[in-house]
Amino acid sequence: MTQPSPNLISVLHDHGHCVGFLRSAGPRGFMAYDSDGQPLGLFQDKQPANEVIKAASTYTRDCN
């Protein structure tokens, strides 16, 4: 039996622009992605993942 892929759990916004995405990685933690969908790393907790996403943000992409 295969496991379903983790779902996208958060789209981080700042002033109406998409700054990145946060996806559950199950027991391994959370995977952070920039606004272009490029992986930023795997984190045990949400807060460090959010901080990396915000730090990497270029504020150039709409969330739609």
N, C-alpha and C positions, 0 to 999 in steps of 0.2 A: 504494500500500500504506500502510495506517495503522499507526502505532506503538501498541503497547499502552500503556495508562496506567501510570505508575509505581506500584509496589506499596508498601503500608505496610510499613516495614522495622523499626520499633521502637515499642513502647508503653512509655513511661517510667512507672515506678511509684515511689511513696514510701509506705511503711507500708501497703501494700495498696490504695492509692488511685491511680487513673490521673491523671497530671499532664500528659500530652500525648502527641503522636505525632510521629514523624519519618518523612518519606517521601523517597525518592530522586527527584531532579529531573534525573537523567541527568548530562550534562556540565555543567549549570548549578549542580549542588550538591545541597542538601537543603532541603526545605520543612518548616518547623516549624509545628505546630498545637497549640492549647491542648486541654484535656480535653473541651471542647465541640465541637472540630473547627474552630474559627475559626483562619484562617491568621495566623501571627505573623511570617512573612517567609521569604525565600529566602537561604540561606547557602552559601558555598563549602565549608565544612567542617562536620563533625558537632558538634564541641565547642561552637562558638558557638551553634549551633542548640539543643543540649541546655541550655545556660546560659539562653537566652531562655525556653525552655519551663519550666524550673524557676523562673525569676524570675516568670513570669506565672501560676504555679500557684495555684489556690485550694483544692486538696485536697478538693473536694466531690463527686467523681464516682468510682464504682467502675469498674474496668476491664472488668467483664462486661457 
